[in-house]
């Protein structure tokens, strides 16, 4: 199975000339030991890897030796990539966007895209499409709390009310109070999944804070209590508070690193944390601020 590296093609560690010499040596040694070599061109470059390799297998001498009709190539394609392909598709179906899948399974974006396209072909992630991927990459669903209008992305909400997407994003991350106006009143925004986690009473009596970043969070690694999410962000030197919020809402298991030990950090909203303990336990919290 001759891929794109070596074989006189692209170089990696050895020159093109050396790679050709290695192939020739393999062929020579095989012939000396009565071993038949059948080379399959697998240098698929920018075309479908599956279709390219499958076609070359069919057109090779293997088709004279093996009964190709008994081979389930679709199953073989899934099995060959099963671990990451299936994981990527499951993450997509659970609401992850392509970038989040990249981070979760540690592969590059083009590979994730190929996984999702293959998964859609085999019914593993029917909801995948280029358009849906664009929506997810631009952010989570949001809600304008004042009008109760929901949007599939921050961009959609910004276009509808004529505001900047970045301003809505700051509101959703708790870094700004509100943005935009409707009937003379300032608009307030939240990520839809975080809004849906509020109780009916909390939704009914919701009021904008002086600053939404004043939400207490607990670092579960060491029981540090932060009076503000922004304080937690500053302590662990995070670029934004969005990762900590995603951890608090259950979207991520961990977010950011401990500034000294470099361990992955786990977070929970203080209001959720206190539900698990009695008052005497809460007194043991270490309070940190910026």
Secondary structure, DSSP 8 states (H G I E B T S, - for coil): -B-SBSTTSB-SSS-HHHHHHHHHHHHHHHHHTT------B---TTS-HHHHHHHHHHTSTHHHHS-GGG--HHHHHHHHTHHHHHHHHHHHHTT--HHHHHHHHT--HHHHHHHHHHHHHTTS-TT--HHHHHHHHT---EEETTTTEEESSHHHHHHHHT--HHHHHHHHTTSSS---EETTEE--EEEHHHHHTS-HHHHHT----S-TT---EEETTTTEEESSHHHHHHHTT-S-SHHHHHHHTTS-S--SB-TTT--B--EEEHHHHGGGS-HHHHTT-EEE--
